[in-house]
Amino acid sequence: MPFDSDYSAVDAEPQWRRISIIKWWWSLFFPRDFSGHGHISEAPKSNSLNLARALYKKHLHFSHATESSLLLGREREREQRLLQLRSFSCRGGGRRTMAEDGRGEEKAVDVVAVKKPKQGGFRTMPFILANDFCDRLANVGFSSNLITYLTLQLHLPLVDASNTLTNFHGTANLTPLVGGLIADSFAGRFWTITFGSVIYQLGMVFLTLSAALPSLRPPPCGKHAADCQRASSSQIAVLYASLLFTSIGTGGTRPCVMAFGADQLELDAGARGRRGRKGPKWSFFNLYFFGIELAKLTAVTVIVYIQENVGWGWGLGVPTIAMFAAVIAFVSGYSMYVKMPPAGSPLVRLAQVATAAFKKRKAVMPEPGRLYEDKVLDAGISTTGRLLHTDQLKFFDKAAIITDGDVLPSGEPKLWRLSTVHRVEELKSILRMLPIWAAGILLVTSASHNSSFAIQQARTMDRDITPRFKIPPASMLIFTNLAMLLTLAFYDRVLVRVLRRFTGHPNGITHLQRAGVGMTIAMLANAVAAVVESRRKSVAAASGMLDAPKGSSLPISVFWLVPQYAIHGVADAFMDVGRMEFLYDQAPESMRSTAAALYWLTMSIGSYLGTLLVTIIHAKTQRSGQWLQDNLNRAKLDSYYWLVFGLQGLNLIYYFVCVRYYTFKPLETVKPEEELELYRGNGNEDDGKKGGTLK
């Protein structure tokens, strides 16, 4: 095919990639949609109306009237798209070639060569992870020691303080569900993270003021417990308002940071793979959780030490300043980010499928091949491949049955009456994930006592490191963070390679197996916690300190608590990463922010369930000796740990049953001849060896 006189293959500039003419012409007849930065945003459709009709008849089998209406609308659309074809939305130089329009006539078409993407990749990670690092630094630095602030600064009873803590965690982990929906629906991940960070910053400022100003907290206690004045309702209200702001801000950052970071590496990893090179040495989720644990490690050491020894004003002021710097850093990387456009509200699409299926609940199911499919309609929500039909949850397949009245005069489907197979499978994917997702709720409940009861246990034990230094009780969480950091590194660098030899799986074990290992280890942590608490109480009884005054230390080292903290960290390294990878991998691509929000929703429900469990136990054990009371030496905290251990055992059995019957989402595969190859070079075909395949 001749070129325009102003461009030829011989004088092509070396820095541009050259599009294979044969592959390009192939894509005219067998189109495939592309999207993403540096990709062809809209591949031209078939230039033959007869070919379009043949292809649609192959895939769509329905009544003659409906068929004619749909095909006519699609033919008009394809002809208009081809006639309006201009330069592809990519950077770089260009050339001109000839293509046929809908009437079989040739016309000039601009083909713009594609430059290597300048956005995304690992260079964006410092901006993204720094923002999340400071978010966690502020959140963990306060929440890890919140039980101390509530009991010693605001003078709340232990049960009330514990419930306040779990309610705060529940709210902070509930708002990400809303934030994920906003990001996927219309705002996009970048702007959701930005506005969420600003709101979080405001909450931290108010929180710092509430801790620094004496008028916003009760006076210190006297020598006797009766002298302690509980915080007034107005002082509690200021605290709750500050926590509410931080919770709302968290809703904008947490569900989007993971998906936004994965967006940056997805294209980069794909380019590496196309060039025959190895992908990133660290999976993004391991890197993400590694950064989180570094933030937690800093929070439970440096920040907690400042709170205990310098003051709560500075203890909250330092992370507030760090959060402000992180917001500036994140926004400054704007031009480097890959910003995937929102694909519309996923809940609306799910509701459309459910509504269409309900309206056709009495319809007779045809063969799967006769269900409605539309690549053009699904192009924006299936850039990595459409979901294929599955035999589960067949009721929702009725949404894809084509009946009279399902099509507009223009040929477009009425989405509240007719859904594509891909959209039906989106709903099925979410529903199939829910049972496994629910198994993580009780794990959060069992771990919630680490930041409440376990810290109060540590306060009653010998915490002397040197004659002048005592380890802060909340700093015991350092052993959870260290254990998780070491386990993540060991798993990624050593264990995966060993397991891969036996399983053949690229990740060593599957996401679900990894989460199951974490759940099993978490059970062991509660058993150890129960044994250690029994030991602590026996020491208190032997020393005659069952009714020792508040602040007294038992003759037992606080390091007896290290095993339970460390085992929780090892469990989290398997469980949290495995669950997050599962949710991201199995969620429809247009709902990944929402899927990340499901992870935080697990944390939310688990925290609220922890509040409910503590409230019920406190109410039911009042007559037979309270399990949970301010004087832990007289309490039965070990019985509480054994109860949670038993509940986890039942939960583990439930999880194994769910995994046994889970069906992974099937994606369509793309044949090599449908790919569009790009080359870097100076016009020679051999330069194609240096290029990659643009999918």
C-alpha positions as CSV (number, residue, x, y, z in Angstrom):
1,M,0.0,0.0,0.0
2,P,1.6,3.3,-1.0
3,F,2.4,6.0,1.5
4,D,1.8,9.7,1.2
5,S,4.8,11.6,-0.3
6,D,5.6,13.3,2.9
7,Y,6.4,10.0,4.8
8,S,8.1,6.8,3.9
9,A,9.5,3.7,5.7
10,V,13.0,4.6,4.6
11,D,13.3,8.0,6.2
12,A,11.5,7.1,9.4
13,E,13.1,8.7,12.4
14,P,14.9,6.2,14.6
15,Q,13.2,7.3,17.8
16,W,9.7,6.3,16.7
17,R,8.1,2.9,16.7
18,R,6.9,1.6,13.3
19,I,3.5,0.0,13.0
20,S,3.4,-3.2,11.1
21,I,1.2,-2.5,8.0
22,I,0.1,-6.1,7.7
23,K,-0.9,-6.2,11.4
24,W,-2.7,-2.9,11.0
25,W,-4.7,-4.1,8.0
26,W,-5.5,-7.3,9.9
27,S,-6.9,-5.2,12.7
28,L,-9.2,-3.5,10.3
29,F,-11.0,-6.7,9.5
30,F,-10.6,-8.4,12.9
31,P,-10.7,-5.4,15.3
32,R,-9.7,-5.5,18.9
33,D,-10.2,-2.6,21.3
34,F,-7.2,-1.0,23.0
35,S,-7.0,1.4,25.9
36,G,-4.5,2.8,28.3
37,H,-1.7,5.3,28.0
38,G,0.6,4.7,25.1
39,H,-2.0,2.3,23.5
40,I,-4.2,2.8,20.5
41,S,-7.3,4.2,22.2
42,E,-9.7,3.1,19.5
43,A,-8.9,0.5,16.9
44,P,-10.8,1.0,13.6
45,K,-13.7,-1.3,13.0
46,S,-14.4,-3.5,10.0
47,N,-14.6,-1.7,6.7
48,S,-17.1,-4.1,5.3
49,L,-20.8,-4.0,6.2
50,N,-21.2,-7.5,4.9
51,L,-18.3,-8.7,7.2
52,A,-19.9,-6.9,10.1
53,R,-23.2,-8.6,9.4
54,A,-21.5,-12.0,9.2
55,L,-19.6,-11.6,12.4
56,Y,-22.7,-10.5,14.3
57,K,-24.7,-13.4,12.9
58,K,-22.0,-15.7,14.1
59,H,-22.2,-14.5,17.7
60,L,-25.8,-13.3,18.0
61,H,-28.7,-15.7,17.4
62,F,-32.1,-14.2,18.1
63,S,-35.4,-13.3,16.4
64,H,-35.3,-11.8,13.0
65,A,-36.9,-8.5,14.0
66,T,-34.5,-7.9,16.9
67,E,-31.6,-9.1,14.9
68,S,-32.3,-6.6,12.1
69,S,-32.6,-3.7,14.5
70,L,-29.4,-4.5,16.3
71,L,-27.4,-5.1,13.2
72,L,-28.6,-2.0,11.4
73,G,-27.6,0.2,14.4
74,R,-24.2,-1.5,14.6
75,E,-23.6,-1.1,10.8
76,R,-24.4,2.6,11.0
77,E,-22.0,3.0,14.0
78,R,-19.2,1.1,12.3
79,E,-19.5,3.1,9.1
80,Q,-19.5,6.4,11.0
81,R,-16.5,5.3,13.0
82,L,-14.5,4.4,9.9
83,L,-15.4,7.6,8.0
84,Q,-14.5,9.7,11.0
85,L,-11.2,7.9,11.6
86,R,-8.4,10.3,12.3
87,S,-5.0,10.1,13.9
88,F,-4.8,7.6,16.8
89,S,-4.5,9.2,20.3
90,C,-0.8,8.5,20.8
91,R,2.2,10.7,20.9
92,G,4.9,10.8,18.2
93,G,5.4,11.3,14.5
94,G,3.1,10.0,11.9
95,R,2.6,8.7,8.4
96,R,-0.4,8.3,6.1
97,T,-1.7,5.2,4.4
98,M,-4.9,4.3,2.5
99,A,-8.0,2.7,4.0
100,E,-11.4,1.9,2.6
101,D,-14.5,3.7,3.9
102,G,-17.9,2.1,4.3
103,R,-18.6,2.5,0.5
104,G,-15.5,0.6,-0.6
105,E,-13.7,3.8,-1.5
106,E,-10.1,4.5,-0.4
107,K,-9.4,7.5,1.7
108,A,-6.3,8.8,3.5
109,V,-5.9,7.8,7.1
110,D,-3.4,9.1,9.6
111,V,-1.4,6.4,11.4
112,V,0.5,7.9,14.3
113,A,3.5,6.0,15.6
114,V,3.6,5.3,19.2
115,K,6.2,6.6,21.5
116,K,7.3,4.6,24.6
117,P,5.0,5.5,27.5
118,K,6.5,8.2,29.8
119,Q,4.0,7.6,32.5
120,G,3.7,5.0,35.2
121,G,6.4,2.6,36.3
122,F,8.4,2.3,39.5
123,R,9.4,6.0,39.5
124,T,5.9,6.9,40.6
125,M,6.1,4.7,43.7
126,P,7.9,7.2,46.0
127,F,5.0,9.7,45.5
128,I,2.2,7.1,45.9
129,L,3.7,5.1,48.8
130,A,4.9,8.2,50.6
131,N,1.4,9.4,50.8
132,D,0.2,6.1,52.1
133,F,3.2,5.8,54.5
134,C,2.3,9.1,56.2
135,D,-1.4,8.1,56.3
136,R,-0.5,4.9,58.2
137,L,2.1,6.7,60.3
138,A,-0.6,9.1,61.5
139,N,-3.3,6.5,61.8
140,V,-1.3,3.8,63.5
141,G,0.7,6.3,65.6
142,F,-2.6,7.4,67.2
143,S,-4.8,4.3,67.0
144,S,-2.1,1.9,68.3
145,N,-2.0,4.0,71.5
146,L,-5.6,5.2,71.5
147,I,-6.5,2.8,74.4
148,T,-3.8,4.6,76.5
149,Y,-5.2,8.1,75.5
150,L,-8.7,7.1,76.3
151,T,-8.0,5.4,79.7
152,L,-5.2,7.7,81.0
153,Q,-6.0,11.1,79.3
154,L,-9.8,11.0,79.0
155,H,-10.3,8.5,82.0
156,L,-12.7,6.2,80.3
157,P,-13.3,2.6,81.7
158,L,-11.6,-0.2,79.9
159,V,-14.7,-1.7,78.2
160,D,-15.9,1.7,77.0
161,A,-12.4,2.6,75.7
162,S,-12.1,-0.8,73.9
163,N,-15.5,-0.3,72.3
164,T,-14.5,3.3,71.3
165,L,-11.4,1.9,69.7
166,T,-13.1,-0.8,67.7
167,N,-15.9,1.5,66.6
168,F,-13.3,4.0,65.3
169,H,-11.5,1.2,63.4
170,G,-14.9,0.0,62.1
171,T,-15.8,3.5,60.7
172,A,-12.3,4.1,59.3
173,N,-12.6,0.8,57.4
174,L,-16.2,1.4,56.3
175,T,-15.7,4.6,54.5
176,P,-13.3,3.1,51.9
177,L,-16.3,1.3,50.4
178,V,-17.8,4.7,49.6
179,G,-14.5,6.0,48.4
180,G,-14.0,3.1,46.1
181,L,-17.4,3.5,44.5
182,I,-16.8,7.2,44.0
183,A,-13.4,6.5,42.3
184,D,-14.8,3.8,40.0
185,S,-18.0,5.8,39.2
186,F,-16.9,9.3,38.2
187,A,-14.0,10.8,40.2
188,G,-11.1,8.5,39.3
189,R,-8.5,7.2,41.7
190,F,-6.1,10.2,41.6
191,W,-8.6,12.8,42.6
192,T,-10.2,10.6,45.1
193,I,-6.8,10.0,46.8
194,T,-6.1,13.8,46.6
195,F,-9.3,15.0,48.2
196,G,-9.3,12.1,50.7
197,S,-5.7,13.1,51.8
198,V,-6.8,16.8,52.3
199,I,-9.8,15.8,54.5
200,Y,-7.6,13.4,56.4
201,Q,-5.1,16.3,57.0
202,L,-7.9,18.5,58.4
203,G,-8.9,15.7,60.8
204,M,-5.3,15.3,62.0
205,V,-5.0,19.1,62.6
206,F,-8.2,19.0,64.8
207,L,-7.0,15.9,66.5
208,T,-3.7,17.5,67.4
209,L,-5.5,20.6,68.8
210,S,-7.7,18.4,70.9
211,A,-4.7,16.7,72.5
212,A,-2.6,19.9,72.9
213,L,-5.2,22.3,74.4
214,P,-5.9,21.6,78.1
215,S,-9.5,22.8,77.8
216,L,-10.3,19.9,75.4
217,R,-9.4,17.2,78.0
218,P,-10.1,16.6,81.7
219,P,-7.6,17.5,84.4
220,P,-5.0,14.9,85.5
221,C,-6.0,12.3,88.1
222,G,-5.1,12.7,91.8
223,K,-3.5,10.1,94.0
224,H,-6.8,8.2,94.3
225,A,-8.9,6.6,91.6
226,A,-11.9,8.5,92.8
227,D,-10.2,11.8,92.0
228,C,-10.2,11.0,88.2
229,Q,-12.7,13.1,86.3
230,R,-14.1,11.5,83.2
231,A,-14.0,13.6,80.0
232,S,-17.1,15.7,79.5
233,S,-19.5,15.1,76.6
234,S,-18.2,18.2,74.8
235,Q,-14.6,17.0,75.1
236,I,-15.6,13.5,73.8
237,A,-17.5,15.2,70.9
238,V,-14.4,17.1,69.8
239,L,-12.5,13.8,69.8
240,Y,-15.2,12.0,67.8
241,A,-15.4,14.9,65.3
242,S,-11.7,14.7,64.7
243,L,-11.8,10.9,64.3
244,L,-14.7,11.3,61.9
245,F,-12.7,13.6,59.6
246,T,-9.8,11.1,59.6
247,S,-12.2,8.3,58.8
248,I,-13.7,10.1,55.9
249,G,-10.3,11.0,54.5
250,T,-9.2,7.4,54.9
251,G,-12.2,6.4,52.7
252,G,-10.6,8.3,49.9
253,T,-7.0,7.0,50.2
254,R,-7.1,3.4,51.3
255,P,-9.3,1.8,48.5
256,C,-7.5,3.7,45.7
257,V,-3.8,3.7,46.7
258,M,-3.4,0.0,46.0
259,A,-5.3,0.0,42.7
260,F,-3.7,3.3,41.7
261,G,-0.2,1.9,42.4
262,A,-1.0,-1.3,40.5
263,D,-2.1,0.8,37.5
264,Q,1.3,2.4,37.4
265,L,3.1,-1.0,37.3
266,E,0.7,-2.9,35.1
267,L,1.8,-1.3,31.9
268,D,5.4,-1.3,32.9
269,A,5.3,-5.0,33.8
270,G,3.6,-5.8,30.6
271,A,6.2,-3.9,28.6
272,R,9.0,-5.8,30.4
273,G,7.3,-9.1,29.6
274,R,6.9,-8.2,25.9
275,R,10.6,-7.5,25.6
276,G,11.4,-10.8,27.1
277,R,12.8,-9.3,30.3
278,K,11.9,-10.3,33.8
279,G,9.1,-8.3,35.5
280,P,9.5,-6.5,38.7
281,K,11.3,-8.5,41.4
282,W,8.7,-7.6,44.0
283,S,5.0,-8.0,43.5
284,F,3.3,-4.6,44.0
285,F,1.2,-5.9,46.8
286,N,4.2,-7.2,48.7
287,L,5.8,-3.8,48.2
288,Y,2.7,-2.1,49.3
289,F,2.3,-4.1,52.5
290,F,6.1,-3.8,53.2
291,G,5.7,0.0,53.1
292,I,2.7,-0.2,55.4
293,E,4.7,-2.2,57.9
294,L,7.5,0.3,57.8
295,A,5.1,3.0,58.7
296,K,3.6,0.9,61.5
297,L,7.1,0.2,62.8
298,T,8.0,3.9,62.8
299,A,4.6,4.7,64.5
300,V,4.9,2.2,67.3
301,T,8.4,3.2,68.1
302,V,9.1,6.9,67.4
303,I,5.6,8.3,67.6
304,V,4.5,6.3,70.6
305,Y,7.7,7.2,72.4
306,I,7.0,10.9,71.8
307,Q,3.4,10.5,73.0
308,E,4.5,8.7,76.2
309,N,7.5,10.8,77.1
310,V,7.2,14.2,75.4
311,G,3.4,14.8,75.1
312,W,0.4,14.0,73.0
313,G,0.5,17.4,71.3
314,W,3.9,16.6,69.8
315,G,3.0,12.9,69.4
316,L,0.2,13.8,67.0
317,G,1.8,17.0,65.6
318,V,4.7,15.1,64.0
319,P,2.6,12.8,61.9
320,T,0.3,15.7,61.0
321,I,3.3,17.6,59.6
322,A,4.4,14.4,57.8
323,M,1.0,14.0,56.3
324,F,1.0,17.5,54.9
325,A,4.4,16.9,53.2
326,A,3.0,13.6,51.7
327,V,0.0,15.4,50.2
328,I,2.3,17.9,48.5
329,A,4.6,15.1,47.2
330,F,1.7,13.1,45.9
331,V,0.1,16.0,44.0
332,S,3.5,17.0,42.6
333,G,3.8,13.7,40.7
334,Y,0.6,14.4,38.8
335,S,2.2,14.4,35.3
336,M,3.9,11.1,35.8
337,Y,0.9,9.0,36.8
338,V,-1.2,6.7,34.6
339,K,-4.7,7.9,35.3
340,M,-7.2,5.3,34.2
341,P,-10.6,6.9,33.5
342,P,-13.5,5.8,35.6
343,A,-15.8,3.3,33.8
344,G,-19.0,4.5,35.4
345,S,-20.7,3.3,38.5
346,P,-20.2,-0.4,39.0
347,L,-23.2,-0.6,41.2
348,V,-25.4,0.8,38.4
349,R,-24.2,-2.0,36.1
350,L,-24.7,-4.6,38.7
351,A,-28.2,-3.3,39.4
352,Q,-29.0,-3.3,35.6
353,V,-28.0,-6.9,35.4
354,A,-30.1,-7.9,38.4
355,T,-33.1,-5.9,37.1
356,A,-32.9,-7.3,33.6
357,A,-32.7,-10.9,35.0
358,F,-35.7,-10.3,37.3
359,K,-37.8,-8.9,34.4
360,K,-37.0,-12.0,32.4
361,R,-37.3,-14.5,35.3
362,K,-39.9,-16.5,33.4
363,A,-38.0,-16.6,30.1
364,V,-36.7,-19.9,28.8
365,M,-32.9,-20.1,28.8
366,P,-31.3,-20.6,25.4
367,E,-27.9,-22.2,24.7
368,P,-25.0,-20.1,26.1
369,G,-23.9,-19.2,22.6
370,R,-27.2,-17.4,21.9
371,L,-26.7,-15.0,24.8
372,Y,-26.1,-11.3,24.0
373,E,-22.5,-10.2,23.5
374,D,-21.2,-6.8,22.4
375,K,-17.5,-6.0,22.2
376,V,-18.1,-2.3,21.3
377,L,-20.4,-1.8,24.3
378,D,-18.0,-3.5,26.7
379,A,-14.8,-2.0,25.3
380,G,-14.3,0.5,28.1
381,I,-14.8,-2.0,30.9
382,S,-12.9,-5.0,29.4
383,T,-9.5,-3.6,28.2
384,T,-7.7,-6.7,29.4
385,G,-10.2,-9.2,28.0
386,R,-13.9,-9.9,28.4
387,L,-15.3,-12.3,31.0
388,L,-16.5,-15.6,29.5
389,H,-19.7,-17.3,30.4
390,T,-19.9,-19.6,33.4
391,D,-22.5,-22.2,34.4
392,Q,-22.9,-20.9,38.0
393,L,-25.7,-18.6,39.2
394,K,-27.6,-19.2,36.0
395,F,-30.5,-17.1,37.0
396,F,-28.6,-13.9,36.1
397,D,-27.9,-15.3,32.6
398,K,-31.5,-14.4,31.8
399,A,-30.4,-10.7,31.7
400,A,-28.5,-11.6,28.4
401,I,-31.5,-13.2,26.7
402,I,-32.6,-11.1,23.7
403,T,-36.3,-10.5,23.6
404,D,-38.7,-8.0,21.8
405,G,-38.4,-4.5,23.1
406,D,-34.8,-4.8,24.3
407,V,-33.4,-2.5,21.6
408,L,-33.7,1.2,20.9
409,P,-34.5,2.5,17.4
410,S,-30.8,3.4,17.1
411,G,-29.9,-0.3,17.6
412,E,-28.5,0.3,21.1
413,P,-29.6,-2.1,23.8
414,K,-31.8,-0.9,26.7
415,L,-29.3,-1.6,29.5
416,W,-32.1,-2.1,32.1
417,R,-33.6,-4.8,30.0
418,L,-30.6,-6.4,28.2
419,S,-27.0,-7.0,29.5
420,T,-24.0,-8.5,27.8
421,V,-22.5,-11.7,29.0
422,H,-19.5,-9.8,30.3
423,R,-21.7,-7.6,32.5
424,V,-23.6,-10.6,33.8
425,E,-20.3,-12.3,34.6
426,E,-19.1,-9.1,36.5
427,L,-22.0,-9.6,38.9
428,K,-21.3,-13.3,39.2
429,S,-17.7,-12.7,40.0
430,I,-18.6,-10.4,42.8
431,L,-21.1,-12.8,44.2
432,R,-18.7,-15.7,44.0
433,M,-16.1,-13.7,45.9
434,L,-18.4,-12.8,48.8
435,P,-18.3,-16.1,50.8
436,I,-14.5,-16.2,50.8
437,W,-14.4,-12.5,51.6
438,A,-16.6,-13.0,54.6
439,A,-14.2,-15.5,56.1
440,G,-11.8,-12.6,56.8
441,I,-14.2,-10.9,59.1
442,L,-13.7,-13.0,62.2
443,L,-9.9,-12.8,61.7
444,V,-10.1,-9.0,62.2
445,T,-12.2,-9.5,65.3
446,S,-9.6,-11.9,66.8
447,A,-6.8,-9.5,66.0
448,S,-8.5,-6.4,67.4
449,H,-7.5,-7.2,71.0
450,N,-3.9,-6.6,70.0
451,S,-4.4,-2.8,70.2
452,S,-6.6,-2.9,73.3
453,F,-6.4,-5.8,75.8
454,A,-2.9,-6.8,75.0
455,I,-1.6,-3.3,75.5
456,Q,-3.3,-3.1,78.9
457,Q,-1.7,-6.5,79.7
458,A,1.7,-5.0,78.8
459,R,1.1,-2.0,81.1
460,T,0.8,-4.4,84.1
461,M,4.1,-6.2,83.4
462,D,7.8,-5.3,83.9
463,R,8.7,-3.0,81.0
464,D,12.2,-1.9,82.2
465,I,14.8,-2.1,79.5
466,T,17.3,0.1,81.3
467,P,17.1,1.8,84.7
468,R,16.0,4.9,82.8
469,F,13.9,3.5,80.0
470,K,10.7,1.6,79.9
471,I,9.3,0.3,76.7
472,P,5.9,1.9,76.0
473,P,3.1,-0.7,76.1
474,A,1.9,0.3,72.6
475,S,5.4,-0.2,71.3
476,M,5.0,-4.0,71.7
477,L,3.3,-3.8,68.3
478,I,6.8,-3.5,66.9
479,F,7.1,-7.2,67.1
480,T,4.1,-7.7,64.9
481,N,5.5,-5.3,62.4
482,L,9.0,-6.8,62.4
483,A,7.6,-10.3,62.0
484,M,5.5,-9.2,59.1
485,L,8.3,-7.3,57.4
486,L,10.7,-10.3,57.8
487,T,8.1,-12.7,56.6
488,L,7.2,-10.6,53.5
489,A,10.9,-10.4,52.5
490,F,11.5,-14.1,53.2
491,Y,8.4,-15.1,51.4
492,D,9.1,-13.0,48.3
493,R,12.8,-13.7,48.0
494,V,13.2,-17.3,49.3
495,L,9.9,-19.1,49.9
496,V,8.3,-18.4,46.5
497,R,11.3,-19.9,44.7
498,V,11.3,-23.0,46.9
499,L,7.6,-23.6,46.6
500,R,7.6,-23.0,42.9
501,R,9.8,-26.1,42.4
502,F,7.1,-28.3,43.9
503,T,3.9,-26.6,42.8
504,G,4.9,-25.1,39.4
505,H,2.8,-22.0,40.4
506,P,4.6,-18.7,39.5
507,N,3.8,-17.4,43.0
508,G,4.7,-20.6,44.8
509,I,1.1,-21.0,46.1
510,T,-2.2,-19.5,45.1
511,H,-3.7,-16.4,46.7
512,L,-6.3,-18.6,48.5
513,Q,-3.7,-21.0,49.8
514,R,-1.6,-18.1,51.1
515,A,-4.6,-16.7,52.9
516,G,-5.5,-20.1,54.3
517,V,-2.0,-20.5,55.8
518,G,-2.4,-17.1,57.4
519,M,-5.7,-18.1,59.0
520,T,-4.2,-21.2,60.4
521,I,-1.2,-19.3,61.9
522,A,-3.6,-16.7,63.4
523,M,-5.3,-19.5,65.4
524,L,-2.0,-20.4,67.0
525,A,-1.5,-16.7,68.0
526,N,-4.7,-16.8,70.1
527,A,-3.8,-20.0,71.7
528,V,-0.4,-18.6,72.7
529,A,-2.1,-15.4,74.0
530,A,-4.4,-17.5,76.3
531,V,-1.5,-19.4,77.7
532,V,0.6,-16.3,78.4
533,E,-2.4,-14.6,80.1
534,S,-2.8,-17.6,82.4
535,R,0.9,-17.3,83.2
536,R,0.6,-13.6,83.9
537,K,-2.4,-14.1,86.3
538,S,-0.6,-16.9,88.2
539,V,2.3,-14.6,88.8
540,A,0.0,-11.9,90.1
541,A,-1.6,-14.4,92.5
542,A,1.7,-15.8,93.6
543,S,3.0,-12.3,94.3
544,G,-0.1,-11.2,96.2
545,M,-0.8,-8.4,93.6
546,L,-4.3,-9.4,92.4
547,D,-5.6,-6.0,93.7
548,A,-2.4,-4.0,93.2
549,P,-3.0,-0.3,92.5
550,K,-3.2,1.0,89.0
551,G,0.3,1.5,87.5
552,S,1.9,-1.3,89.5
553,S,4.2,-3.7,87.6
554,L,4.1,-7.5,88.1
555,P,7.4,-9.4,88.4
556,I,7.0,-10.9,84.9
557,S,8.7,-9.5,81.8
558,V,6.6,-7.8,79.1
559,F,8.6,-9.9,76.6
560,W,6.3,-12.8,77.4
561,L,3.9,-11.1,75.0
562,V,6.4,-11.2,72.1
563,P,5.4,-14.6,70.7
564,Q,1.7,-13.7,70.3
565,Y,2.6,-10.4,68.7
566,A,5.1,-12.0,66.4
567,I,2.8,-14.9,65.3
568,H,0.1,-12.3,64.4
569,G,2.7,-10.6,62.2
570,V,3.6,-13.8,60.4
571,A,-0.1,-14.6,60.0
572,D,-0.8,-11.1,58.5
573,A,2.0,-11.5,56.0
574,F,0.2,-14.5,54.5
575,M,-3.4,-13.6,55.2
576,D,-3.6,-9.9,54.3
577,V,-1.5,-10.1,51.2
578,G,-3.2,-13.3,50.0
579,R,-6.7,-11.8,50.5
580,M,-5.8,-8.5,48.8
581,E,-4.3,-10.3,45.8
582,F,-7.3,-12.5,45.5
583,L,-9.7,-9.6,45.6
584,Y,-7.7,-7.6,43.0
585,D,-7.2,-10.6,40.7
586,Q,-10.7,-11.9,40.8
587,A,-12.7,-8.6,40.7
588,P,-13.8,-7.3,37.3
589,E,-11.2,-4.8,36.1
590,S,-13.6,-1.9,36.2
591,M,-14.3,-2.6,39.9
592,R,-10.8,-2.9,41.3
593,S,-11.1,0.1,43.6
594,T,-14.4,-1.3,44.8
595,A,-12.7,-4.7,45.4
596,A,-10.0,-3.0,47.4
597,A,-12.7,-1.3,49.4
598,L,-14.1,-4.8,50.2
599,Y,-10.9,-5.6,51.9
600,W,-11.3,-2.6,54.2
601,L,-15.0,-3.5,54.6
602,T,-13.8,-6.7,56.1
603,M,-11.8,-4.7,58.6
604,S,-14.8,-2.6,59.4
605,I,-17.3,-5.4,60.0
606,G,-14.6,-7.3,62.0
607,S,-14.0,-4.3,64.2
608,Y,-17.8,-3.7,64.8
609,L,-18.1,-7.5,65.5
610,G,-15.3,-7.1,68.1
611,T,-17.4,-4.3,69.8
612,L,-20.4,-6.6,69.8
613,L,-18.5,-9.6,71.1
614,V,-16.9,-7.6,74.0
615,T,-20.3,-6.0,74.8
616,I,-22.1,-9.4,74.9
617,I,-19.3,-11.1,77.0
618,H,-19.2,-8.2,79.4
619,A,-23.0,-8.4,79.9
620,K,-23.3,-12.2,80.1
621,T,-20.4,-12.7,82.6
622,Q,-21.3,-10.1,85.2
623,R,-22.9,-12.6,87.6
624,S,-20.3,-15.4,87.2
625,G,-17.2,-13.2,87.4
626,Q,-16.6,-10.7,84.7
627,W,-14.2,-11.9,81.9
628,L,-13.4,-8.3,81.0
629,Q,-12.9,-5.6,83.7
630,D,-10.6,-2.8,84.5
631,N,-8.5,-5.0,86.9
632,L,-7.1,-7.5,84.5
633,N,-5.6,-9.5,87.4
634,R,-9.2,-10.4,88.4
635,A,-10.5,-10.7,84.9
636,K,-10.7,-13.8,82.8
637,L,-9.0,-12.5,79.6
638,D,-7.6,-16.0,78.9
639,S,-11.1,-17.4,78.6
640,Y,-11.9,-14.7,76.0
641,Y,-8.8,-15.7,74.0
642,W,-9.9,-19.4,74.1
643,L,-13.4,-18.4,72.9
644,V,-11.9,-16.5,70.0
645,F,-9.6,-19.5,69.2
646,G,-12.7,-21.8,69.0
647,L,-14.5,-19.4,66.7
648,Q,-11.5,-19.2,64.4
649,G,-11.4,-22.9,64.1
650,L,-15.0,-23.0,62.9
651,N,-14.2,-20.1,60.5
652,L,-11.2,-22.0,59.1
653,I,-13.5,-25.0,58.2
654,Y,-15.9,-22.6,56.6
655,Y,-13.1,-21.0,54.6
656,F,-11.9,-24.4,53.3
657,V,-15.4,-25.3,52.1
658,C,-15.7,-22.0,50.3
659,V,-12.3,-22.4,48.6
660,R,-13.2,-26.0,47.6
661,Y,-16.2,-24.8,45.5
662,Y,-14.9,-21.5,44.3
663,T,-14.8,-20.9,40.5
664,F,-12.2,-18.5,39.2
665,K,-13.3,-16.0,36.6
666,P,-12.6,-17.0,33.0
667,L,-11.1,-14.4,30.6
668,E,-11.1,-14.6,26.9
669,T,-7.7,-15.2,25.3
670,V,-6.3,-13.2,22.4
671,K,-4.8,-14.9,19.4
672,P,-1.3,-13.7,18.4
673,E,-2.6,-12.7,14.9
674,E,-4.9,-10.2,16.6
675,E,-2.1,-8.3,18.3
676,L,-0.7,-5.0,16.9
677,E,3.1,-5.1,16.9
678,L,5.1,-1.9,17.3
679,Y,8.7,-1.5,16.4
680,R,11.5,0.9,17.3
681,G,14.0,1.5,14.6
682,N,15.1,3.4,11.5
683,G,13.0,1.6,8.9
684,N,14.7,-1.8,8.9
685,E,12.6,-4.8,9.7
686,D,15.4,-6.2,12.0
687,D,14.7,-3.4,14.4
688,G,11.5,-5.2,15.3
689,K,13.6,-7.4,17.6
690,K,14.0,-4.5,20.0
691,G,10.4,-3.8,20.1
692,G,7.4,-5.3,21.9
693,T,3.9,-6.3,21.2
694,L,1.2,-3.8,22.1
695,K,-1.8,-5.6,23.4
